[in-house]
Amino acid sequence: MAVYDYDVVVIGSGPAGEGAAMNAAKNGRRVAIVEEQDSVGGNCTHKGTIPSKALRHSVKQIIEFNTNPMFRDIGEPRWFSFSKVLKRAEKVMSNQVMLRTNFYARNRVDVFFGRAEFENNTTIIVKETPKGDETLRTKSVVIASGSRPYCPPDIDFTHPRIYNSDTILKLSHTPRTLIIYGAGVIGSEYCSIFSGLGVKVDLIDTQDRLLSFLDGEISDALSYHLRNTAVKIRHNEEYESVVGDEHGVILNLKSGKRIRADAFLWCNGRTGNTDNMNLQASGLKANSRGQLTVDQHYKTEVDNIYAVGDVIGWPSLASAALDQGRSAAADLVGTGNFRYINEVPTGIYTIPEISSLGKTEEELTAEKIPYEVGQAFFKDTARAQISSQPVGMLKILFHRETLAILGIHCFGDQASEIVHIGQAIMRQEGGANTIEYFVNTTFNYPTMAEAYRVAAIAGLNRIANL
C-alpha cells in the first residue's frame, strides 16, 4: 500500500472541492483531491448543474424554433427525443471535465480516483483505486463530498420506469406522460425541460405554492407559465405509494387521488454523501440528512477538518459551494481573506428562468419595513421585443425613505444574468446603495439592463407625492 503525505486532502472534486484545492495549492500547500467517480467535476458536472442546464438550453432552442413564425419558411415544427437532446449535454460535460482536469494539472494537485475512507482525522485510505488501496496522511481535510437524491425505501428505484434526478440522465426514450414528485428547484427545472419536449407532466407539490421561498408574485408567474405549457400542478399532496408495472407507473396520493403515467421522476429532497467514508473514525457524526455541522469558518467540531458545499446544506448552490471551498482554504492556510458566504443570488433555470436576491415583499411586510416597488415588464422593452422574449419582469424593492435597494426579483429570459447588475449596487456601502443609481446612469440601448432604469423610474414615481 502506497503512502503519501500532504498538507491538505480534499474529498470531492465538485465546485466546493475544486475551490478549496485550487486556493490551497495557490498558497503553496501540497494538495491531493479524492474523487469517487472516474473523472473530475463531481455531481455538479456529471449529474446536476451542468447536464440539467445544458438540457434546458437545448430545449429552450427547440421551443424558440417551433414558436417563431419566421422559421416556418424553413420547415414545420420539429420535436426531439430526450436522448437526442441529452447528447448535446454530454458534449458540454466532456468539455467541463477536460477544463477541470487541466486546472489540477497546472496547479500540481494530485488526483486520486477512488472512495475516501477515514482511518483517523489525519489519515485517509483511498479505496477501489486501479492500484489498490492508497494511504494519504494530511494536516488538514476538506470534506466536499456533495449530495445525492434522497430515495425513500418504499419506492422501487430499480424499476425501469421510476427515476430520481440522477438516474433520469440515463433515460433512453421520451415518455408521453410523466409524474414529477417534488416541486422544488430541481423538480421545477425538469418540469420545464420535459414539458418543453411536449411531454404531459403532472407536477406534485408538497407545499401550498411553488418555490415558497420566492417572492409571491414571482412564484405565481412561474405557476402560470407552467400551466400555460399544459403542466398540471397539484399542491399540498403527499404520496401513499408508487407502483411500477410493465406499462408505466401509478402514483397513489394520501388525498385519494390516483395518477398513471409512462414514467415517474422523484425530486423530493437530497442527502449528504457522508455514509460511506467511515466518518466516525474521524470523530465526526452526520445528522439525519447526512449533513455535517460547521461554524462560521466552515470548521467542523474536529479542529483540522472543514466541510463545504452541499454536504453542509444551505444554500446547496454550485456558485456558493465554489466560494465556500475557497474560503475554507483561505482559513486553513491563514491568508486573511476569508469570507463567510451568507448572501447568494438564487438562480432557477426553469423556462423562463428566475433569479432573486435580498428580501421578498412578504418578508418586508412582516418586518414592517417601509418599502416601495419599482417594476419593469419585459414586453415593454425593445431588446425583449427584438429577441422575441417578451415574457417576464424585473421588480426592485427599495426603502421608501433611504431609497436603499432591499430586494431584486427577476423572472424571464436571462434573469440569472440580469440580477447581477442590481447585486453590484446592493453591495455598495452606505448611501451608494440607492435606486437612484439606475436613473442617474446611462445604459446601452437596447439592452435587458434597461429594465433597471424603467423599474427605478416607476418606483420613484410611486413615492414622488408622498
Order of alpha helices (4+ residues) and beta strands (2+ residues): beta-alpha-beta-alpha-alpha-alpha-beta-beta-beta-beta-beta-beta-beta-alpha-beta-alpha-beta-beta-beta-beta-beta-beta-beta-alpha-beta-beta-alpha-beta-alpha-beta-beta-alpha-alpha
